[in-house]
Amino acid sequence: METRELRYFVAVAEELNYGRAAVRLGMAQPPLSRAIARLERRLDTVLLERDSHGVALTGAGRVLLREARIALDAVAAAEARTRRAGQPGLVLAAKAGASTELLAKLLAAYAAEPGSVPVDVRLCQYGEQGALLRRGEADAALLHLPFDSTAGLDTEELHTEGQVALLPAGHPLTVRRELRLADLADLPDLPAPRYPRPDGTHPDGPGPAIRDHAQLYQLVALGRTCAVLPDSCRAQLRDDVVARPVPDAPRVTTLLAWPPDSRSRPLADLLRVAADG
């Protein structure tokens, strides 16, 4: 199968309408229909069922949609990494507002190395740094367990720390020296924040939808939510936000992650500096 055929099929499978898929692809509908028919003949199976009510995926079509998305993502990542290989410098993706001190130390140590290259730090919203890395738009990324997935990536552990509860100054719970997770569950005045799913959508709930740390800190200060974050976030806090240790919260490990097939010498130097850190 050709990538062009896979793009055609994915467009029709996602739109479930040949006309909308053709518009999305910037082509006429008849050649799109013929291309899908040729693909079905070549695979000797029906991928899309058509009737007066529209278009529906068959079981085989659902399998191909899943595999086609993976294949197209891999092709796009290969193209992006190839372009990146021809450009000077490194791109490091990191969650905005997270591991700020650790990131600064890593960049300073790498910059002091002979032969170091410029590092473009791409600051991301929640969960975006892993996606940038997998798409080939970054050479490395800072990820955080247990929150981020490391599937398909090589990693180096940099730091492990406990977590703290962030509360608005003056809240009754701030009189305690430390808190438990149960103390923070279902607080009627401070509904839990809603963090984005991998696809960027937010789950339903009464708490505010969160995009990044800066927004979260301000909403905590305004008394709209509370949050549990790694202890290192204390360095970023405002005077109107109070942090209290939460000993029973999972410990958070910050990792440096990279594609396992990378052959970049500057990246290898950055990894060595991180390992020596």
SULGIKA-V239581 format. One record per run of one state. SS is the DSSP state (~ for helix, > for strand, _ for the rest). FROM is the first residue (numbers start at 0). LEN is the number of residues. If there is no record, write none. Layout:
{{SS/FROM/LEN} {SS/FROM/LEN}}
//
This chain:
{{_/0/2} {~/2/13} {_/15/2} {~/17/8} {_/25/3} {~/28/15} {_/43/4} {>/47/4} {_/51/2} {>/53/4} {_/57/1} {~/58/27} {_/85/4} {>/89/6} {_/95/4} {~/99/12} {_/111/7} {>/118/6} {_/124/3} {~/127/7} {_/134/5} {>/139/6} {_/145/7} {>/152/9} {_/161/1} {>/162/6} {_/168/3} {~/171/4} {_/175/2} {>/177/2} {_/179/1} {~/180/4} {_/184/9} {>/193/3} {_/196/5} {>/201/1} {_/202/6} {>/208/2} {_/210/2} {~/212/9} {_/221/5} {>/226/4} {~/230/6} {_/236/4} {>/240/6} {_/246/5} {>/251/8} {_/259/5} {~/264/12} {_/276/1}}
//
